[in-house]
Amino acid sequence: MAPTQPTTLDVTPDIRIALAELRFTFARSSGPGGQNVNKVNSKATLHWPVASSAGLPDDVRERFVTAFRTQVNKQGELVLHSQRYRDQERNIADCLEKLRGMLRQVAHPPKRRKPTHPSRGSKQRRLDNKRARSEVKSRRRGPSVE
């Protein structure tokens, strides 16, 4: 019995991308492969319509497009390439792993920064250090001409 192929790219429990949404094209790779590199289309290019993906929550979609805007074209489609390996299957898997990593990166909203103020002690230490440096530098100067 042959193992069944997965139908989704599972990133988190909330984010699952249907593999049917992904489109792959292939081209000749410039990577390793010797004479084979001139005959085999091993470079994989992944095309994924981020804007119309059903498996992506809206907030994650906004963070994704913002974070990776250089890789998303005007049609709202993400384009990823992989030519690391000599065979197509491994390059496809590499593209899927890149996509999974990108989605994990934006899966959770960033923590909001709580504005803080420097403590009285840190202000005093800063002023003491400035005074000490000033004293060191003033001792380097020669006596005044007056």
C-alpha positions in Angstrom: 0.0 0.0 0.0 1.5 3.4 -1.1 1.5 6.2 1.4 -1.1 8.9 0.7 0.0 12.3 -0.3 -1.0 15.2 2.0 -3.6 17.5 0.7 -2.8 20.5 2.9 0.3 22.4 4.0 -0.1 22.5 7.8 1.6 25.4 9.4 -0.3 25.9 12.7 -3.7 24.5 13.8 -5.3 27.7 12.5 -3.3 28.0 9.2 -3.7 25.2 6.6 -3.1 25.9 3.0 -4.7 23.6 0.4 -2.0 22.2 -1.9 -4.6 22.7 -4.8 -4.1 26.5 -4.3 -0.3 26.2 -5.1 0.9 26.1 -8.7 4.4 25.0 -9.6 6.4 25.7 -12.8 9.7 24.3 -13.6 12.8 25.5 -15.5 16.4 24.5 -16.0 18.4 25.1 -12.9 21.7 26.9 -12.7 22.8 24.8 -9.7 24.8 21.6 -9.5 24.1 18.7 -11.8 26.9 18.5 -14.4 25.7 17.6 -17.9 22.3 16.9 -16.5 21.7 20.6 -15.8 21.3 21.2 -19.5 18.6 18.5 -19.9 16.4 18.5 -16.8 14.0 21.1 -15.5 14.8 20.8 -11.8 14.3 24.4 -10.7 10.9 24.8 -9.0 8.9 28.0 -8.9 6.0 28.2 -6.5 3.1 30.5 -7.3 0.5 31.1 -4.5 -2.4 33.6 -4.7 -2.0 35.1 -1.2 -4.9 37.6 -1.7 -7.5 34.9 -2.4 -6.3 32.0 -0.2 -9.1 30.5 1.9 -6.8 28.9 4.5 -5.3 32.1 5.7 -6.9 34.3 8.4 -7.3 38.0 7.4 -4.9 39.3 10.1 -2.2 36.8 9.1 -2.7 37.7 5.4 -2.1 41.4 6.2 1.0 40.7 8.2 2.3 38.3 5.4 1.8 40.8 2.6 3.4 43.5 4.7 6.4 41.4 5.7 7.0 39.8 2.3 5.8 42.6 -0.1 8.9 42.2 -2.2 8.0 38.6 -3.0 4.3 39.3 -3.7 3.5 40.6 -7.1 0.8 43.2 -8.1 -1.7 40.4 -8.7 -1.3 39.4 -5.0 0.6 36.2 -5.9 3.7 35.0 -3.9 6.5 33.7 -6.1 9.2 31.5 -4.5 12.1 29.7 -6.3 14.2 26.8 -5.3 17.1 25.3 -7.3 19.2 24.0 -4.3 18.8 20.3 -5.2 19.4 18.3 -8.4 15.9 16.9 -8.5 12.5 18.4 -8.9 10.8 16.7 -5.9 13.4 18.0 -3.4 13.1 21.5 -4.8 9.3 21.3 -4.5 9.7 20.2 -0.9 12.2 23.1 -0.3 9.7 25.6 -1.7 7.0 24.2 0.6 9.3 24.4 3.6 10.2 28.1 2.7 6.5 28.9 2.6 5.9 27.2 5.9 8.7 29.1 7.5 7.4 32.4 6.1 3.9 31.7 7.4 5.2 30.7 10.8 7.1 34.0 11.0 3.8 36.0 10.7 1.4 33.6 12.4 1.3 35.4 15.7 0.9 39.1 16.1 4.0 41.0 17.4 3.9 42.0 21.1 3.1 45.6 21.6 5.9 47.6 23.2 5.1 49.1 26.6 6.6 52.5 26.9 8.9 52.8 29.9 10.9 55.6 31.5 14.5 55.4 32.7 14.8 54.9 36.5 16.2 57.6 38.8 19.2 55.4 39.4 20.0 54.9 35.7 19.7 58.7 35.1 22.1 59.3 38.0 24.6 56.6 36.7 24.5 58.2 33.3 25.3 61.7 34.7 28.0 60.3 36.9 29.7 58.6 33.9 29.5 61.8 31.9 31.0 63.8 34.7 33.8 61.2 35.1 34.6 61.3 31.4 34.6 65.1 31.4 37.0 65.0 34.3 39.4 62.6 32.5 39.4 64.7 29.3 39.8 68.0 31.2 43.0 66.6 32.9 44.5 65.9 29.5 44.4 69.6 28.6 47.4 71.6 29.5 47.2 74.4 32.1 45.5 77.5 30.9 47.6 80.4 29.5 46.0 83.0 31.7 
